[in-house]
Amino acid sequence: MALVLNEEQTLLRDSARSLISDKAPVSHFRALRDSKDKDGFSRDLWKTFSEMGFTGLLVPEEFGGSGLGCVEAGIVAEEIGHTLLPSPFLASSVLAASALQRAGSKAQKAEYLPKIADGSAIGSLAVDEGGKHRPHAITLKAVRSGNGFKLNGAKAFVVDGHVADILIVAARTAGADDDPKGITLFLVDPRAKGVQIERTIMVDAHNAARIAFKDTEVTADNVLGELDQGSAVLDGVLNIGRAVVASEMLGAGDEAFSRTVQYLKERKQFGKLIGEFQALQHRISHLYVELEITRAAVLKALQMLDEDFDNAAPIVSVAKARAGTTGTLAVQEGLQMHGGIGMTDQFDIGLFMKRMRVCQELFGDSNFHANRVAELRAY
């Protein structure tokens, strides 16, 4: 397939861009941050997202969604990246919706997917337990108790976990702590006894949570997918999340590039526009090329997820790694070309650097995915 958007996808991009740039520019993010909003995102804007159909992009039509694919989810995420919009889109509309769609029973899908599609419920995926992404290093234990299980352990970096109405928790039901086998996914009510949630506002002022489970009881009906076989589902869902995060990083990097180009056209030094200096022209041209290569890699990853899901892992890792290195280059070059004032809160460029740093770590940084490609290719 050609690495360009088709007509319907272009219309979706234009629709998302119009809404987000109008209703949620960077000033919207600043207002949420400075007001210390208890949710960290706008419920009213989330309702508008639902009315536009964005919350149900990956939900099948039979459950009230649009039944679209990862390319469409990536399109919306890229526009989110342009304005740093805080939103449960990744956590709920992408990760939770994908996990339920791919592994849920008929009853689970019927109960949760319509609510995710219409935005009335927010889901979140709880996987990582430490400072770095290690999706198979699961120590949170699920031990049989009566006709169900008791969960004991903790999760970190749960994106938008503080506002979740349903948690999808990866727990160890068999095997060693770093064994890909023996992982089971559970649907957990965050209001259940024994669940403690601590909101953690990250360096980029976006939202995550630390969640502890102490003898939290779940029934066999709360198992998402098959017992001890959750790693395959988890890997697939994480691949979707990685590609969508790469799309957001692409949007943030592209915005940093555009703002820097504009600054080069306005800032004068030694009586000349700094954009006239050849050294800066070379650097900004190099950045443009890197962004376009990354754009192709990200779109290819999204297309592979829609067309050949089981074989998409290598290109997804390529896309996430490239988005990390290119996005980092974009914000670093933007900051340097703005000069020291770029790190002050007066300028937005520093906000993009902080967001890029968090997205780098989310679901694996560039080094993680370079190593993953090597392992997948048996190097």
Summary of the structure (lengths in Angstrom):
residues: 379
radius of gyration: 20.8
end to end distance: 27.9
largest distance: 78.5
contacts: 1358
relative contact order: 0.11
helix: 56%
strand: 16%
